[in-house]
């Protein structure tokens, strides 16, 4: 949240900046819808209890703890400002489509409160008005926010490390479905988005920021949602760990391609 708020504080309001943010927001929705469409024919076995886990992992990426730190490293605060749009989309869709996906056997009730109270949305609710109104906060507020924001990358790596460390490495490679998930999540969706960015002649910064979000490995929410809704958390952990490992190769390739647009 501090990284997102800090990106809004560091970005000067302009018509082009606002346009870029909402363009990135639209691109992020499109990337998620592409994932939903691509995953459906592969994991539509209603008898397989893990089918919702496979679909969720194919659609939702780790845009908070993986994409944003990487975006910050590649593009700085401007990139995080644009990349935060993916956090909005992730929270909106994960707490609607994602819950419906994981909880199909029970009567699903839309919970607007769970979306609004998610950390990603709260940080945007705080940061967006500050950006639109060009509010200059005193250093006693902005400095701590900046310091905490700088912790995001190392803390993200520690969290990722714990997931990988707690995964059974020997059996991690045996799950055949995860290779389809990796193909969809790390290759097919970002390549489709790159083609779309090329078609609409999207500007450099927005294209790179959106590509990083689209190419992020499977979300850690996959594990959390699996636990909450009675799915296999072990399967989810393997998928998250495996896709995170493979993304070490695929993410730099996708970023390089985006930089050539």
DAPEVEN-V453987 format. One record per backbone hydrogen bond with DSSP energy under -0.5 kcal/mol. NH is the residue of the N-H (numbers start at 1). CO is the residue of the C=O. E is the energy in kcal/mol with one decimal. If there is no record, write none. Layout:
# DAPEVEN-V453987
[[NH;CO;E] [NH;CO;E]]
This chain:
# DAPEVEN-V453987
[[5;1;-2.7] [6;2;-2.7] [7;3;-1.7] [8;4;-1.6] [9;5;-2.0] [10;6;-2.0] [11;7;-0.6] [11;8;-0.5] [12;10;-0.6] [18;14;-2.3] [19;15;-2.3] [20;16;-2.4] [21;17;-2.1] [22;18;-2.1] [23;19;-2.1] [24;20;-2.5] [25;21;-2.0] [26;22;-1.9] [27;23;-2.3] [28;24;-2.1] [29;25;-1.9] [30;26;-2.0] [31;27;-2.2] [32;28;-2.0] [33;29;-2.3] [34;30;-2.2] [35;31;-1.8] [36;32;-2.2] [37;33;-2.3] [38;34;-2.5] [39;35;-2.3] [40;36;-1.5] [41;37;-0.7] [42;39;-0.6] [43;39;-2.0] [46;44;-0.9] [48;45;-1.2] [49;47;-0.7] [51;48;-1.6] [54;50;-2.1] [55;51;-2.2] [56;52;-2.7] [57;53;-2.5] [58;54;-1.5] [59;55;-1.7] [60;56;-2.7] [61;59;-0.5] [62;217;-3.0] [63;61;-2.1] [66;62;-1.3] [67;62;-2.0] [68;63;-1.3] [70;66;-1.6] [71;67;-3.0] [72;68;-2.7] [73;69;-1.9] [74;70;-2.1] [75;71;-3.3] [76;71;-0.8] [76;72;-1.0] [79;76;-0.6] [80;76;-1.8] [81;77;-2.6] [82;78;-1.8] [83;79;-3.2] [84;80;-2.1] [85;82;-1.3] [86;83;-1.4] [87;83;-0.7] [88;84;-1.6] [89;85;-2.1] [90;86;-2.6] [91;87;-2.2] [92;88;-2.5] [93;89;-2.7] [94;90;-3.0] [95;91;-1.7] [96;93;-1.1] [97;93;-0.8] [98;93;-2.6] [99;94;-0.8] [100;96;-2.2] [101;97;-2.5] [102;98;-2.1] [103;99;-1.8] [104;101;-0.6] [106;103;-1.5] [108;106;-0.5] [112;110;-0.6] [115;111;-0.8] [115;112;-0.5] [116;112;-2.1] [117;113;-2.4] [118;115;-1.3] [122;118;-2.4] [123;119;-2.2] [124;120;-1.4] [125;121;-2.7] [126;122;-1.9] [127;123;-2.7] [128;124;-3.1] [129;125;-0.6] [130;126;-0.9] [131;127;-2.0] [132;128;-2.9] [133;129;-2.5] [134;131;-0.8] [135;130;-2.2] [137;135;-0.7] [141;138;-1.9] [142;138;-2.1] [143;139;-2.6] [145;141;-1.5] [146;142;-2.5] [147;143;-2.5] [148;144;-2.6] [149;145;-2.3] [150;146;-1.8] [151;147;-0.6] [151;148;-1.0] [152;149;-1.4] [155;151;-2.3] [156;152;-2.2] [157;153;-1.9] [158;154;-1.8] [159;155;-2.4] [160;156;-2.5] [161;157;-2.2] [162;158;-1.8] [163;159;-1.6] [164;160;-2.2] [165;161;-2.8] [166;162;-1.7] [167;164;-1.3] [169;167;-1.2] [172;168;-1.2] [173;169;-0.6] [174;171;-1.3] [175;172;-0.6] [176;174;-1.0] [178;175;-0.8] [179;176;-1.1] [180;176;-0.7] [180;177;-0.5] [181;177;-2.0] [182;178;-2.6] [183;179;-1.9] [184;180;-2.4] [185;181;-3.5] [186;182;-2.3] [187;182;-0.6] [187;183;-0.8] [188;183;-3.4] [189;184;-2.4] [191;187;-2.1] [192;188;-2.4] [193;189;-2.3] [194;190;-2.4] [195;191;-2.1] [196;192;-1.9] [197;193;-2.9] [198;194;-2.2] [199;195;-1.9] [200;196;-2.2] [201;197;-0.6] [201;198;-0.5] [202;197;-2.4] [207;203;-2.5] [208;204;-2.5] [209;205;-2.4] [210;206;-2.5] [211;207;-2.0] [212;208;-2.3] [213;209;-1.7] [214;210;-2.3] [215;211;-2.0] [216;213;-0.9] [219;60;-2.5] [222;219;-1.7] [223;220;-1.0] [224;220;-1.4] [225;221;-3.2] [226;222;-1.5] [227;223;-2.1] [228;224;-2.3] [229;225;-2.2] [230;227;-1.0] [231;226;-2.7] [233;231;-0.9] [236;232;-1.9] [237;233;-2.5] [238;234;-2.0] [239;235;-2.1] [240;236;-2.5] [241;237;-2.6] [242;238;-2.8] [243;239;-2.8] [244;240;-1.8] [245;241;-2.1] [246;242;-2.5] [247;243;-1.9] [248;244;-0.5] [248;245;-1.1] [249;246;-1.8] [250;246;-2.0] [251;247;-2.2] [253;249;-1.1] [254;250;-2.5] [255;251;-2.6] [256;252;-2.3] [257;253;-2.2] [258;254;-2.2] [259;255;-1.9] [260;256;-0.6] [260;257;-0.9] [261;258;-1.2]]
